[in-house]
Amino acid sequence: MPIALRYALRSDVGLVRSNNQDSGFAGPNLLVVADGMGGHAGGDVASSIAVATFAPLNDDSFGADDAVTELERAVDEAQQALVARSTAEPELSGMGTTVTALLRAGSMLAMAHMGDSRAYLLRDGDLTQVTTDHTFVQHLVDTGKITPEEAEVHPQRSVVMRVLCDFGLGLRPDLSMREGRPGDRWLLCSDGLSGYVSHDTIQSTLADIDDPGVCTERLVQLALRAGGPDNITCIVADIIDRDAPPAGVEPTSTIEVAGAAAVERDVPSAAAESPAAKAAALVAATAAPETEETAADAPVEDVEANASALPRRRRRTVARALWTLVTLVVLGGAGWGAYAWTQTQYYLGVDDGRVAIFRGIPQDLGPLSLSHVVMTTETRVDDLDPFKADRLRATIHQPSFVAAHTHALSLAVEAVTPTTPPATPTVTPTIDPTTPAGGSATPSDGGSTS
C-alpha cells in the first residue's frame, strides 16, 4: 500500500539560550531533527550541515533496499563536511550534532539515528520510544549500574557518547527499516522536548490533538512551561494511505526548515516574557556554569558594566577575556596566530574538584591565560584511581574536544564502577570432635566477606 506523510515542524530557541543550535527539516519524503552539541562553538553550524547534507534525499524516491544505504551515505558525507569545515575554521573544532532521520521508501520508512534526539511511534494509542539514546546514563542502564528511574534525574543524563562529529572516531549510526502503517503517528524531537515533558504527557498530546501543526505547537508550549532551558524542536508526522486518505486529510507537499538551518535562525521564544521564562532566565544567570556560548554573545560594554553582579567564575572569565583582547592588540598579527593555535588544543584537568575539559594550553602569558574551561563534568577527581587523579592534576593533552569528551566519559564510567574485587571468603579447617583421632579435617566457613 503506497503511503504519504502529513506533517508539521516546529522549533523554539527556548527560554534561556540566545541562539538555536537545533535544526529541523520536513518534506514529503524526509524528516530530520539535528541537535547541535551545546556548550562550545559550532553546534548550530554542525546541525545546519547535517540537515543540508540529508535534504537532497527528499528529492528522490528510493526502494527499501536503497534507502538505508542512502541514509548511511548521507551520514558519511555529513561527517566529511564537518571535518572540512572545522579544518577551514579551527575555532569550530569539536563541533558535533545528533541526527534522527526518517526516509520514506515505498510503503516503508528507513531510519538513521545518532545521539539523544528521539523518534517515537504512536500506534493504536500506545506510544513507544523507537530509538535508543546514545548517552552515558543509557550505558549505565544497559549495564545494570543504575535503573531507568535513576537515569531520569542523573546529573550526566545529557552527556552523549555517539554523535555526528568532526573527529574520526569510527562512530556509526543505528540503521533500520520500519513499517509505514496508515494511522501511525511519528514524533521526532530533540531532548529539549523529551528531557522536560513526560512520556505520558507526550502520549496524551499526540493522541488527543489531530492536526500535526497544532500538536507540535502544543508540545513546544509544554516544554516551555516546564522551564524550557534548552532548544526545542519537534516534527509530528502522520502516515496516511496515499490513494485513499481519510476524509478532509491531504498529504503535506511543502518543505519546512526550522532552527539553525533556517534563514531566521535565532528568533526569540514566543514565551520569552512569560513568568516561566523570567524564572528560567534568573536561574540561569545566578546558578548555571558559564559556557562559551553565553560568553561570546555578551557585548563587552554590558560585561564591564555588570561585572560586579556576576558570579566569581564568570568575573574571572570576563577579566581573562579583556586581558586577552589587550594582549592580542599588543602582540599583533604574529601573536594572534600563536594564540589562535593554542585555541585549537584541548586537555583534561581539574575544575572545582571535578574532571573538566579545557580549551587551549595549560600556561599563562603574563596576565593572559591561554586556556579556559569548556565543560565541567560531574565526575569527582577523588573518586578516581589515585594514579589517574594525579595525571589529571598534571593535565592530560587531547587532540580534539571529541577525544577529550570521550576520555572524560571513560573516567566517569570508572568512577561509578567498583574497582576493588570482592574479598575471597577465608576457609579454615576445623576438627569435628566426633572424628576419631587421625580422621580428616572438615573445612568450614570460618571467615567473613568484607
C-alpha positions as CSV (number, residue, x, y, z in Angstrom):
1,M,0.0,0.0,0.0
2,P,1.6,3.3,-1.0
3,I,1.8,5.8,1.8
4,A,2.2,9.5,2.2
5,L,3.1,11.9,5.0
6,R,1.1,14.6,6.7
7,Y,3.5,16.6,8.9
8,A,4.4,19.8,10.8
9,L,7.8,21.1,12.1
10,R,8.3,23.5,15.0
11,S,11.5,24.8,16.6
12,D,11.9,27.2,19.5
13,V,15.1,28.7,20.9
14,G,13.8,28.1,24.5
15,L,13.8,30.4,27.5
16,V,17.5,30.6,28.4
17,R,19.7,30.3,25.3
18,S,20.3,33.2,22.9
19,N,20.8,31.0,19.8
20,N,19.2,27.9,18.4
21,Q,21.6,25.0,17.9
22,D,18.8,22.7,16.7
23,S,17.9,22.2,13.1
24,G,14.9,20.5,11.6
25,F,13.8,19.5,8.1
26,A,10.4,18.1,7.0
27,G,9.5,17.2,3.4
28,P,7.2,14.7,1.6
29,N,9.9,12.0,1.7
30,L,12.3,13.0,4.5
31,L,12.1,14.1,8.2
32,V,15.2,15.1,10.1
33,V,15.9,16.5,13.6
34,A,19.5,17.5,14.5
35,D,20.6,18.9,17.9
36,G,24.0,20.7,17.7
37,M,26.3,20.0,20.6
38,G,25.9,22.8,23.1
39,G,28.4,24.4,25.4
40,H,31.1,25.1,22.8
41,A,31.4,26.8,19.4
42,G,29.8,25.3,16.3
43,G,26.7,23.4,17.5
44,D,24.5,25.5,15.2
45,V,26.9,25.0,12.3
46,A,27.0,21.3,12.8
47,S,23.3,20.8,12.9
48,S,22.9,23.0,9.8
49,I,25.5,21.0,7.9
50,A,23.7,17.8,8.8
51,V,20.4,19.0,7.6
52,A,21.9,20.4,4.4
53,T,23.6,17.1,3.7
54,F,20.4,15.0,4.2
55,A,18.0,17.4,2.5
56,P,18.7,16.2,-1.1
57,L,17.3,12.8,-0.2
58,N,13.9,14.4,-0.1
59,D,14.0,14.9,-3.9
60,D,14.3,11.3,-4.9
61,S,12.3,8.1,-4.5
62,F,14.1,5.1,-3.0
63,G,13.2,1.5,-2.7
64,A,13.5,-0.3,0.6
65,D,16.9,-1.8,-0.5
66,D,18.4,1.6,-1.3
67,A,17.0,3.8,1.4
68,V,19.2,2.6,4.3
69,T,22.3,2.8,2.1
70,E,21.4,6.3,1.2
71,L,21.0,7.4,4.8
72,E,24.3,5.8,5.7
73,R,26.0,7.6,2.8
74,A,24.5,10.9,4.0
75,V,25.9,10.3,7.5
76,D,29.4,9.8,6.0
77,E,29.1,12.9,3.8
78,A,27.9,15.0,6.7
79,Q,30.9,13.9,8.8
80,Q,33.3,14.7,5.9
81,A,31.6,18.1,5.6
82,L,32.1,18.7,9.4
83,V,35.8,17.8,9.1
84,A,36.3,20.1,6.2
85,R,34.6,23.0,7.9
86,S,36.5,22.7,11.2
87,T,39.7,22.3,9.3
88,A,39.0,25.6,7.4
89,E,37.8,27.3,10.6
90,P,39.8,25.9,13.6
91,E,37.6,27.8,16.1
92,L,34.8,25.3,15.2
93,S,36.9,22.3,16.2
94,G,35.0,19.8,18.3
95,M,31.6,20.6,16.9
96,G,29.0,17.8,16.6
97,T,25.4,17.1,16.3
98,T,22.8,14.4,16.9
99,V,20.8,13.3,14.0
100,T,17.5,11.3,13.8
101,A,16.1,10.9,10.3
102,L,13.2,9.0,8.6
103,L,13.3,8.5,4.8
104,R,10.1,7.2,3.0
105,A,10.8,4.2,0.8
106,G,7.6,3.0,-0.9
107,S,5.5,1.7,2.0
108,M,8.5,1.5,4.4
109,L,10.4,4.0,6.4
110,A,14.2,3.9,6.7
111,M,15.7,5.3,9.9
112,A,19.2,6.6,10.9
113,H,19.9,7.7,14.4
114,M,22.9,9.0,16.4
115,G,22.7,10.8,19.8
116,D,19.9,11.6,22.2
117,S,17.3,13.1,19.9
118,R,14.4,10.7,19.7
119,A,11.9,9.1,17.5
120,Y,8.5,7.9,19.0
121,L,5.7,5.9,17.4
122,L,2.1,6.3,18.4
123,R,0.2,3.2,17.2
124,D,-3.3,2.3,18.4
125,G,-3.0,4.7,21.2
126,D,0.3,3.3,22.6
127,L,3.5,5.4,22.5
128,T,6.8,3.6,22.0
129,Q,10.3,5.2,22.0
130,V,11.7,3.6,18.9
131,T,15.3,5.0,19.1
132,T,17.8,4.2,21.9
133,D,19.6,7.2,23.4
134,H,23.4,7.1,22.9
135,T,24.1,8.6,26.2
136,F,26.3,7.9,29.3
137,V,23.3,7.2,31.5
138,Q,21.7,4.9,29.0
139,H,25.0,3.0,29.0
140,L,24.7,2.8,32.8
141,V,21.2,1.5,32.5
142,D,22.1,-1.1,29.8
143,T,24.9,-2.4,32.0
144,G,22.7,-2.6,35.1
145,K,24.5,0.0,37.1
146,I,21.5,2.3,37.5
147,T,17.8,2.0,37.0
148,P,15.8,3.8,34.3
149,E,14.2,5.9,37.1
150,E,17.6,6.9,38.3
151,A,18.7,7.8,34.8
152,E,15.9,10.4,34.5
153,V,17.5,12.5,37.3
154,H,21.1,11.6,36.8
155,P,23.4,14.7,36.6
156,Q,25.1,13.4,33.4
157,R,21.9,12.4,31.6
158,S,22.7,14.8,28.7
159,V,26.2,13.6,28.1
160,V,26.1,11.9,24.7
161,M,28.5,9.1,23.7
162,R,27.8,8.8,20.0
163,V,27.2,11.8,17.7
164,L,27.9,13.0,14.2
165,C,31.2,14.9,14.7
166,D,34.3,16.4,13.1
167,F,36.7,13.8,14.6
168,G,37.1,10.4,13.0
169,L,36.1,8.1,15.9
170,G,34.5,5.5,13.6
171,L,31.1,6.0,15.2
172,R,28.3,4.6,13.2
173,P,24.6,5.4,13.2
174,D,21.8,3.0,14.2
175,L,20.1,2.0,10.9
176,S,16.8,0.2,10.5
177,M,13.7,-0.3,8.3
178,R,10.2,0.4,9.8
179,E,6.7,-0.4,8.5
180,G,4.8,2.6,7.3
181,R,1.3,1.8,8.5
182,P,-1.6,4.2,7.8
183,G,-2.9,5.5,11.1
184,D,0.5,5.6,12.7
185,R,1.8,8.9,14.1
186,W,5.6,9.6,14.4
187,L,7.3,12.2,16.6
188,L,10.9,13.2,16.0
189,C,12.3,15.6,18.7
190,S,15.4,17.0,20.3
191,D,16.0,16.4,24.0
192,G,14.7,20.0,24.7
193,L,11.2,18.3,24.5
194,S,11.8,14.7,25.7
195,G,14.0,15.9,28.6
196,Y,11.3,18.1,30.1
197,V,8.0,16.7,29.1
198,S,7.0,13.3,30.5
199,H,6.3,10.2,28.4
200,D,2.7,10.1,29.5
201,T,2.1,13.8,28.6
202,I,3.7,13.4,25.2
203,Q,1.5,10.3,24.6
204,S,-1.8,12.1,25.6
205,T,-0.9,15.1,23.5
206,L,-0.2,13.1,20.4
207,A,-3.4,11.1,20.9
208,D,-5.7,14.0,21.6
209,I,-4.7,16.6,19.0
210,D,-5.4,15.6,15.4
211,D,-3.8,18.4,13.5
212,P,0.1,18.0,13.3
213,G,0.6,21.7,13.3
214,V,-1.5,22.3,16.4
215,C,0.1,19.3,18.1
216,T,3.7,20.5,17.5
217,E,2.8,23.9,18.9
218,R,1.3,22.3,22.0
219,L,4.3,20.1,22.6
220,V,6.7,23.1,22.4
221,Q,4.5,25.1,24.8
222,L,4.5,22.2,27.3
223,A,8.4,22.2,27.2
224,L,8.4,26.0,27.7
225,R,6.1,25.7,30.6
226,A,8.4,23.2,32.2
227,G,11.2,25.9,32.1
228,G,12.4,25.3,28.6
229,P,16.2,25.9,29.2
230,D,17.2,24.0,26.0
231,N,16.3,24.5,22.3
232,I,13.1,22.6,21.4
233,T,12.5,21.0,18.0
234,C,9.8,18.5,17.1
235,I,8.2,17.0,14.0
236,V,4.8,15.3,14.1
237,A,4.1,13.2,11.1
238,D,1.0,11.1,10.3
239,I,1.2,8.1,7.9
240,I,-1.8,8.1,5.5
241,D,-2.9,5.9,2.6
242,R,-1.8,7.9,-0.4
243,D,-4.6,6.6,-2.7
244,A,-7.4,6.7,-0.1
245,P,-6.6,9.3,2.6
246,P,-9.2,10.0,5.3
247,A,-11.9,12.5,4.5
248,G,-10.6,16.0,4.7
249,V,-7.0,14.9,5.1
250,E,-4.4,15.6,2.4
251,P,-0.7,14.8,2.4
252,T,1.7,17.7,3.0
253,S,3.7,18.8,0.0
254,T,5.6,21.8,1.3
255,I,9.2,21.7,2.6
256,E,9.7,23.1,6.1
257,V,13.0,24.1,7.6
258,A,13.5,25.4,11.1
259,G,16.1,26.3,13.7
260,A,19.8,26.9,12.8
261,A,19.3,25.7,9.3
262,A,16.5,28.2,8.6
263,V,17.0,31.8,7.3
264,E,15.7,33.3,10.5
265,R,17.7,31.0,12.8
266,D,17.6,32.7,16.2
267,V,14.1,34.0,16.6
268,P,13.4,34.7,20.3
269,S,11.0,32.3,22.0
270,A,7.3,33.2,21.7
271,A,7.2,32.7,25.5
272,A,10.1,35.0,26.3
273,E,8.2,37.3,28.6
274,S,6.2,34.6,30.4
275,P,6.7,34.0,34.2
276,A,8.4,30.7,33.4
277,A,10.8,32.4,31.0
278,K,11.7,35.1,33.6
279,A,12.2,32.4,36.3
280,A,14.4,30.3,34.0
281,A,16.5,33.3,32.9
282,L,17.0,34.2,36.6
283,V,18.1,30.7,37.5
284,A,20.5,30.6,34.5
285,A,22.0,34.0,35.4
286,T,22.7,33.1,39.0
287,A,23.4,29.4,39.1
288,A,24.3,28.0,35.6
289,P,28.0,27.5,34.8
290,E,29.4,29.8,32.2
291,T,29.7,28.4,28.7
292,E,31.5,29.7,25.6
293,E,28.1,30.4,24.0
294,T,27.0,32.9,26.7
295,A,30.4,34.5,27.0
296,A,30.7,35.0,23.3
297,D,27.3,36.5,23.0
298,A,27.7,39.1,25.8
299,P,28.5,42.6,24.5
300,V,31.8,43.9,26.0
301,E,30.3,47.1,27.3
302,D,27.5,45.2,29.1
303,V,30.0,42.8,30.6
304,E,32.1,45.7,32.0
305,A,29.1,47.5,33.4
306,N,27.6,44.4,35.1
307,A,30.8,42.5,36.1
308,S,30.3,43.2,39.8
309,A,27.0,41.4,39.7
310,L,28.3,38.3,38.1
311,P,29.3,35.1,39.9
312,R,33.0,34.7,40.7
313,R,33.8,32.3,38.0
314,R,32.1,34.5,35.4
315,R,34.0,37.6,36.6
316,R,37.3,35.6,36.1
317,T,36.2,34.7,32.6
318,V,35.4,38.3,31.8
319,A,38.7,39.5,33.2
320,R,40.6,36.9,31.2
321,A,38.7,37.9,28.0
322,L,39.6,41.6,28.5
323,W,43.2,40.8,29.1
324,T,43.2,38.5,26.1
325,L,41.9,41.4,24.0
326,V,44.6,43.9,25.3
327,T,47.4,41.3,24.9
328,L,46.3,40.4,21.3
329,V,46.3,44.1,20.3
330,V,49.8,44.5,21.6
331,L,51.2,41.3,20.1
332,G,49.8,42.0,16.7
333,G,49.4,39.6,13.8
334,A,52.2,37.1,14.9
335,G,50.8,37.0,18.5
336,W,47.3,36.4,17.2
337,G,48.5,33.5,15.1
338,A,50.2,31.9,18.1
339,Y,47.2,32.5,20.3
340,A,44.8,31.1,17.6
341,W,46.8,27.9,17.5
342,T,46.5,27.4,21.3
343,Q,42.7,27.6,20.9
344,T,42.8,24.5,18.7
345,Q,44.2,22.5,21.6
346,Y,42.3,20.6,24.3
347,Y,43.3,18.9,27.6
348,L,41.7,17.3,30.6
349,G,42.3,18.8,34.0
350,V,40.5,19.7,37.3
351,D,37.9,22.4,37.9
352,D,36.4,22.7,41.4
353,G,37.4,19.1,42.2
354,R,35.8,17.6,39.1
355,V,37.1,16.3,35.8
356,A,36.9,19.2,33.3
357,I,37.7,19.8,29.6
358,F,39.9,22.8,28.8
359,R,40.5,24.5,25.6
360,G,43.9,26.0,25.0
361,I,47.2,25.1,26.7
362,P,47.9,25.0,30.5
363,Q,50.1,28.1,30.5
364,D,49.8,31.8,31.2
365,L,51.4,34.6,29.3
366,G,51.7,37.4,31.9
367,P,48.1,38.2,32.8
368,L,46.8,36.2,29.8
369,S,45.6,32.7,30.5
370,L,46.0,30.5,27.4
371,S,43.2,28.1,28.4
372,H,39.6,28.1,29.7
373,V,37.1,25.6,30.8
374,V,34.8,24.3,28.1
375,M,32.9,21.7,30.2
376,T,33.0,20.6,33.8
377,T,31.6,17.1,34.3
378,E,30.1,15.6,37.5
379,T,32.9,13.2,37.9
380,R,34.8,13.9,41.1
381,V,38.5,13.5,40.9
382,D,38.6,12.0,44.4
383,D,36.5,9.1,43.1
384,L,39.2,8.1,40.6
385,D,42.2,5.8,41.0
386,P,45.0,7.9,42.7
387,F,47.4,7.5,39.8
388,K,44.8,8.8,37.3
389,A,43.8,11.6,39.6
390,D,47.4,12.7,39.8
391,R,47.7,12.6,36.0
392,L,44.6,14.8,35.7
393,R,46.0,17.4,38.1
394,A,49.1,17.5,35.9
395,T,46.7,17.8,32.8
396,I,46.3,15.2,30.0
397,H,46.6,16.6,26.4
398,Q,43.9,15.6,23.9
399,P,43.9,16.0,20.1
400,S,40.3,17.5,20.0
401,F,37.2,18.2,22.0
402,V,35.6,15.0,21.0
403,A,38.6,13.0,22.1
404,A,38.7,14.8,25.4
405,H,34.9,14.2,25.8
406,T,35.4,10.5,25.1
407,H,38.2,10.3,27.6
408,A,36.1,12.1,30.2
409,L,33.3,9.6,29.7
410,S,35.7,6.7,30.3
411,L,36.8,8.3,33.5
412,A,33.1,8.8,34.5
413,V,32.5,5.1,33.9
414,E,35.4,4.1,36.1
415,A,34.3,6.5,38.8
416,V,30.9,4.7,39.2
417,T,32.3,1.2,38.6
418,P,33.7,-0.6,41.7
419,T,37.4,-1.4,41.0
420,T,38.1,-3.4,44.2
421,P,37.2,-7.1,43.7
422,P,35.2,-8.7,46.5
423,A,37.3,-10.4,49.1
424,T,37.5,-14.2,48.9
425,P,36.0,-15.9,52.0
426,T,38.6,-17.3,54.3
427,V,38.2,-21.0,54.9
428,T,39.8,-22.6,58.0
429,P,39.9,-26.3,58.8
430,T,38.2,-27.4,62.0
431,I,38.2,-30.8,63.6
432,D,34.8,-32.4,64.4
433,P,35.0,-33.6,68.0
434,T,33.3,-36.8,66.9
435,T,36.0,-37.5,64.3
436,P,38.3,-40.3,65.5
437,A,42.0,-39.4,66.0
438,G,43.7,-39.4,62.7
439,G,40.5,-38.5,60.9
440,S,40.3,-35.9,58.2
441,A,39.6,-32.3,58.8
442,T,36.3,-30.9,57.6
443,P,36.5,-27.4,56.0
444,S,34.1,-24.9,57.3
445,D,33.5,-21.2,56.5
446,G,35.2,-19.6,59.5
447,G,35.8,-16.2,57.9
448,S,33.7,-13.4,56.6
449,T,33.5,-11.4,53.4
450,S,34.2,-7.8,54.0
